[in-house]
Amino acid sequence: MTATPFAHLHCHSEYSMLDGASRIKDLISFAKEQNMPGLALTDHGVMYGSVRFYQEAKKAGIKPILGCEVYVTAERHARSVSPRAKYYHLTLLARTPEGYRNLMKLSTCGFLEGFYYKP
């Protein structure tokens, strides 16, 4: 019996502040060891590691899936440090180059227009 191909679609790297401990090269090595056909990088609110992840995955023969875990809130301009402030996580994956560009825009927008402790 052959194993069904599996790819992690929600991975954080060292670029996910206070949450990610894995280095991109280690994520790629693990995926290669496990014979994963692809792997997604979905850091919190940032796309900092995308280019390096893409290059390393391609070099290892793994399909790079670029994404971002964004924070969503109804009151994105509120400036509250209340622990009751509600926000939700949403994992977005790019299917096309246009999708990648849109993720870059959303990440930038999160920092420039909605950043308050978390983008």
Residue frames relative to the residue before (quaternion, step in Angstrom):
aa qw qx qy qz dx dy dz
M 1.0000 0.0000 0.0000 0.0000 0.00 0.00 0.00
T 0.2733 -0.7658 0.5598 0.1597 3.58 -0.86 0.93
A 0.5203 -0.6430 0.4710 0.3066 3.53 -1.13 0.69
T 0.4718 -0.6447 0.5233 0.2965 3.54 -1.12 0.70
P 0.5073 -0.6486 0.4601 0.3321 3.61 -0.85 0.88
F 0.0515 -0.7978 0.6004 -0.0210 3.55 -0.97 0.91
A 0.0135 -0.7826 0.6224 -0.0009 3.55 -1.04 0.79
H 0.4075 -0.6806 0.5485 0.2641 3.57 -0.91 0.89
L 0.1790 -0.8100 0.5542 0.0691 3.57 -0.81 1.03
H 0.7396 0.2992 -0.2009 0.5685 3.59 1.24 0.22
C 0.2458 0.7689 -0.5466 0.2229 3.58 0.08 1.30
H 0.2247 -0.7560 0.6021 0.1245 3.53 -1.08 0.82
S 0.2332 -0.7565 0.5959 0.1352 3.54 -1.12 0.71
E 0.7571 -0.3517 0.2842 0.4716 3.53 -1.31 -0.29
Y 0.6137 0.5622 -0.3498 0.4301 3.60 1.24 -0.19
S 0.5736 0.5243 -0.3969 0.4884 3.62 1.26 0.01
M 0.2986 -0.8034 0.4897 0.1600 3.54 0.00 1.32
L 0.8548 0.0956 -0.1369 0.4914 3.54 -1.02 1.00
D 0.7423 0.3869 -0.2267 0.4979 3.61 1.21 0.16
G 0.7693 0.3424 -0.1911 0.5044 3.59 0.94 -0.79
A 0.1087 -0.8023 0.5847 0.0516 3.55 -0.90 0.91
S 0.6042 0.5839 -0.3510 0.4132 3.59 1.22 -0.35
R 0.3536 -0.7028 0.5756 0.2231 3.52 -1.03 0.82
I 0.6394 -0.5537 0.3722 0.3823 3.55 -1.13 0.69
K 0.6635 0.5090 -0.3211 0.4445 3.59 0.85 -0.89
D 0.6535 0.5046 -0.3164 0.4672 3.61 1.06 -0.68
L 0.6122 0.5373 -0.3436 0.4674 3.58 1.06 -0.71
I 0.6662 0.4971 -0.2923 0.4729 3.56 0.93 -0.94
S 0.6434 0.5241 -0.3208 0.4565 3.61 0.93 -0.85
F 0.6541 0.5078 -0.3084 0.4682 3.57 0.95 -0.88
A 0.6512 0.5138 -0.3164 0.4603 3.58 0.90 -0.91
K 0.6431 0.5204 -0.3104 0.4681 3.57 1.02 -0.84
E 0.6561 0.5176 -0.3042 0.4572 3.60 0.92 -0.91
Q 0.7263 0.4262 -0.2235 0.4908 3.57 1.07 -0.80
N 0.4158 -0.7353 0.4368 0.3095 3.58 1.32 0.08
M 0.2551 0.7651 -0.5438 0.2320 3.56 0.99 0.82
P 0.4270 -0.7120 0.4902 0.2654 3.59 -0.90 0.85
G 0.8052 0.0418 0.0049 0.5915 3.58 1.18 -0.54
L 0.1074 -0.7713 0.6244 0.0606 3.53 -1.34 0.18
A 0.2459 -0.7705 0.5712 0.1397 3.57 -1.00 0.83
L 0.2086 -0.7265 0.6404 0.1363 3.53 -1.19 0.70
T 0.0600 0.8130 -0.5695 0.1049 3.58 -0.54 1.21
D 0.0187 -0.8316 0.5544 -0.0279 3.56 0.49 1.19
H 0.6104 -0.5832 0.4108 0.3443 3.55 -1.27 0.53
G 0.8896 -0.0870 0.0302 0.4473 3.55 -0.60 1.20
V 0.7428 0.3639 -0.2214 0.5165 3.61 1.21 0.02
M 0.2697 -0.7431 0.5924 0.1554 3.53 -1.30 0.47
Y 0.2362 0.8407 -0.4677 0.1365 3.58 1.27 0.34
G 0.7674 0.3946 -0.2045 0.4620 3.59 0.92 -0.83
S 0.3823 0.7865 -0.4385 0.2071 3.58 1.27 -0.10
V 0.6951 0.4743 -0.2954 0.4524 3.58 0.76 -0.98
R 0.6757 0.4839 -0.2985 0.4692 3.59 0.86 -0.92
F 0.6328 0.5296 -0.3200 0.4654 3.58 1.01 -0.85
Y 0.6488 0.5238 -0.3105 0.4563 3.58 0.91 -0.95
Q 0.6901 0.4870 -0.2796 0.4565 3.57 0.83 -0.99
E 0.6798 0.4904 -0.2904 0.4616 3.59 0.90 -0.92
A 0.6522 0.5120 -0.3176 0.4600 3.59 0.96 -0.84
K 0.6445 0.5188 -0.3188 0.4625 3.59 0.92 -0.90
K 0.6540 0.5261 -0.3047 0.4502 3.56 0.94 -0.94
A 0.7152 0.4367 -0.2388 0.4906 3.60 1.10 -0.74
G 0.5103 -0.6649 0.4132 0.3559 3.60 1.26 -0.07
I 0.5327 0.5941 -0.4064 0.4452 3.56 1.22 0.56
K 0.4529 -0.6816 0.4980 0.2869 3.57 -0.95 0.87
P 0.2683 -0.7661 0.5594 0.1679 3.60 -0.62 1.08
I 0.1061 -0.7578 0.6420 0.0486 3.56 -0.94 0.95
L 0.1931 -0.8123 0.5448 0.0780 3.55 -0.47 1.22
G 0.1231 0.7964 -0.5799 0.1193 3.52 -0.93 0.93
C 0.2101 -0.7469 0.6151 0.1400 3.50 -1.37 -0.18
E 0.2579 -0.7211 0.6145 0.1894 3.56 -1.05 0.73
V 0.1136 -0.8246 0.5540 0.0161 3.54 -0.38 1.27
Y 0.3933 -0.6691 0.5741 0.2608 3.51 -1.34 0.32
V 0.1106 -0.7891 0.6033 0.0318 3.54 -0.93 0.95
T 0.0906 0.7817 -0.6118 0.0798 3.55 -0.95 0.92
A 0.5371 -0.6255 0.4579 0.3327 3.55 -1.12 0.61
E 0.7651 0.2973 -0.1580 0.5489 3.58 1.14 -0.60
R 0.0272 -0.8695 0.4931 0.0062 3.56 0.63 1.13
H 0.7108 0.4249 -0.2717 0.4904 3.61 1.16 -0.37
A 0.4443 0.6849 -0.4633 0.3447 3.61 1.28 0.03
R 0.2186 -0.7759 0.5813 0.1108 3.56 -1.03 0.77
S 0.3059 0.7520 -0.5138 0.2776 3.53 0.50 1.24
V 0.2427 -0.7533 0.5899 0.1603 3.56 -1.03 0.75
S 0.3156 0.7806 -0.4825 0.2415 3.53 1.28 0.28
P 0.4644 -0.6720 0.4921 0.3010 3.59 -0.93 0.82
R 0.6120 0.5537 -0.3460 0.4462 3.58 1.27 -0.25
A 0.4396 0.6842 -0.4722 0.3401 3.58 1.23 -0.14
K 0.2458 -0.8012 0.5340 0.1118 3.54 -0.72 1.09
Y 0.1304 0.7418 -0.6525 0.0836 3.49 -1.02 0.89
Y 0.2560 -0.7692 0.5746 0.1121 3.50 -1.20 0.59
H 0.4035 -0.6834 0.5527 0.2542 3.54 -1.22 0.51
L 0.0185 -0.7716 0.6358 -0.0061 3.55 -1.06 0.82
T 0.2195 -0.7818 0.5722 0.1147 3.57 -0.67 1.09
L 0.0950 -0.7975 0.5957 0.0015 3.54 -0.72 1.16
L 0.1162 -0.7862 0.6055 0.0421 3.57 -0.97 0.92
A 0.3612 -0.7273 0.5446 0.2097 3.56 -0.98 0.87
R 0.2361 -0.7766 0.5696 0.1293 3.58 -0.89 0.96
T 0.7890 0.1989 -0.0661 0.5775 3.56 1.17 -0.61
P 0.6638 -0.4630 0.3741 0.4529 3.60 -1.24 0.12
E 0.6227 0.5267 -0.3446 0.4648 3.60 1.04 -0.69
G 0.6276 0.5305 -0.3268 0.4668 3.59 1.04 -0.75
Y 0.6264 0.5261 -0.3243 0.4750 3.57 1.05 -0.78
R 0.6559 0.4991 -0.3145 0.4709 3.59 0.90 -0.88
N 0.6449 0.5178 -0.3216 0.4610 3.59 1.01 -0.76
L 0.6291 0.5171 -0.3360 0.4734 3.60 1.03 -0.71
M 0.6249 0.5291 -0.3339 0.4670 3.57 1.03 -0.78
K 0.6547 0.5072 -0.3086 0.4678 3.58 0.97 -0.86
L 0.6626 0.5059 -0.3111 0.4564 3.60 0.91 -0.89
S 0.6399 0.5232 -0.3190 0.4637 3.57 0.97 -0.83
T 0.6584 0.5005 -0.2971 0.4772 3.57 0.93 -0.91
C 0.6465 0.5214 -0.3106 0.4622 3.57 0.95 -0.91
G 0.6276 0.5524 -0.3327 0.4362 3.58 0.99 -0.82
F 0.6926 0.4592 -0.2728 0.4848 3.58 1.02 -0.79
L 0.7408 0.4421 -0.2435 0.4432 3.57 0.83 -0.94
E 0.8116 0.2887 -0.1294 0.4911 3.59 0.96 -0.79
G 0.8246 0.2584 -0.1131 0.4903 3.58 0.99 -0.64
F 0.4392 0.7287 -0.4474 0.2755 3.59 1.22 0.07
Y 0.2556 0.7021 -0.6441 0.1642 3.52 -0.95 1.00
Y 0.8036 -0.1082 -0.0321 0.5843 3.53 0.04 1.38
K 0.7819 0.0174 -0.0013 0.6232 3.60 1.02 -0.77
P 0.4457 -0.7027 0.4772 0.2827 3.61 -0.92 0.85
